[in-house]
Amino acid sequence: MYSIKRHIAPIIERRAKNSKAILLTGSRQVGKSTLFRHLFSNVNQVTFDDDLLLAQASEDIGLFLLNNPAPLVIDEVQKCPSIFNKLKIVMDNTDNYGNFFLTGSQKLQLMEGISDSLAGRVSVVELDGLSLREINDVDFDQHFVPSSEYISAREEKLKDYGSDMWATIHRGSYPELYANPEREWIDYYQSYVKTYLERDVNKLIKASNHLTFVKFMTAVAARTGQIVNYAGIADQVGVSEVTIKEWISILEKSGIVYILKPYTASVLKRAIKSPKLYFRDTGLCSYLTRWLTPDTLKNGAMAGAMFETFVINEILKSYTNEGLDYDFDVFFYNGRDKKKRSTDGVTEEVDGEIDLIIQEGEILHPVEIKMSTMPKAIMASEFDVLDGIPDKKRGMGAIICLIDRKLYLRDNLVALPLKYI
């Protein structure tokens, strides 16, 4: 029985009525085919995970579509790139909507040779793992932005997520782990790595051997929440820096990691232009880095990075679950200038950094992510770097942390608990 309410479902249903095709992208096991089966139960469904069907489609696409006429659901459509030109012809010769419902484990803009074929003919929707809102059945569909309007709207549907968020951070976001609470965490992720990562992702990466692939995945997972250092990963894995860049691109293409771009307005002369890397699922990241329980993760060396990774992903999900593309709206800032910061009587030298910048039109909302129960205004000392950017204004800033209630620290700075995302 399908019991998890996916927030993207109404958007897919609406677009199916006025689009000739829908492409639902997202990493393996986030629930793409399950969602389509739920929404379009009367539509014939095939999958290119079936080698026989994939061979039929690859050898004679016309015959394949004759045997499987529209409307049709095709899972893992990226495995047969040659089908897209044929789908283009079919869609160009019909006025009907809802002809094809496609799922793919790669983003459309990253699929070689596909973007041109389907440009303007397909509605693209991204499905992520379960969000906190979905896990806790919170009926709220606006993307996160720390504006007064958003905060007021969000407060109408606040829900307590419980006292220990680390159980959720550690468990991850794959639907099967919540549809089947008895499923053992380590068994699920061990199977995920062997069934999907080692089969699908390593097939694209083509690592020389199993050990090299494992070392690469572990090295990347250990760097979640950090500026990408291709040379450092290359040294650890034992391959070239060029190879690491190619492999990380494949992880991004497959929805395993997200590459957050730096905000590089010309006025920010000291900005570091390298991107940051985040694993898309904190459960998978925990498994690969061998934090095997919520308590060891919470108290371990990666706790801060994992908390930041979790928050970034929740914010991205708030965009995708509203049917929005976040690529042009979210950034981070890291300056080359060191600053002295005092926290709890301890002075340390830190980079000038803003964890996340959310762009809403001409307004820039800076966001700091802290694994703290005592947020202070000094944690946002770098936010004023945004004040000198032409044609932009600094809006309400936020510190997302582990407090249990909203707390204004200045008139333009608010500390928010996770339940506000």
Secondary structure, 3 states (H helix, E strand, C coil): CCCCCCCCHHHHHHHHCCCCEEEEECCCCCCHHHHHHHHCCCCEEEECCCHHHHHHHHHCHHHHHHHCCCCEEEECHHHCCCHHHHHHHHHHCCCCCCCEEEEECCCHHHCCCCHHHHCCCCEEEECCCCCHHHHCCCCCCCCCCCCHHHHHHHHCCCCCCCCCCHHHHHHCCCCHHHHCCCCCHHHHHHHHHHHHHHHHHHHHHCCCCHHHHHHHHHHHHCCCCEECCHHHHHHHHCCCHHHHHHHHHHHHHCCCEEEECECCCCCCCCECCCCEEEECCHHHHHHHCCCCCHHHHHCCCCHHHHHHHHHHHHHHHHHHCCCCCCCCCEEEEEEEEEEEEEECCEEEEEEEEEEEEEEECCEEEEEEECCCCCCCHHHHCCHHHHHHCCCCEECCEEEECCCCCCEEEECCEEEECHHHC
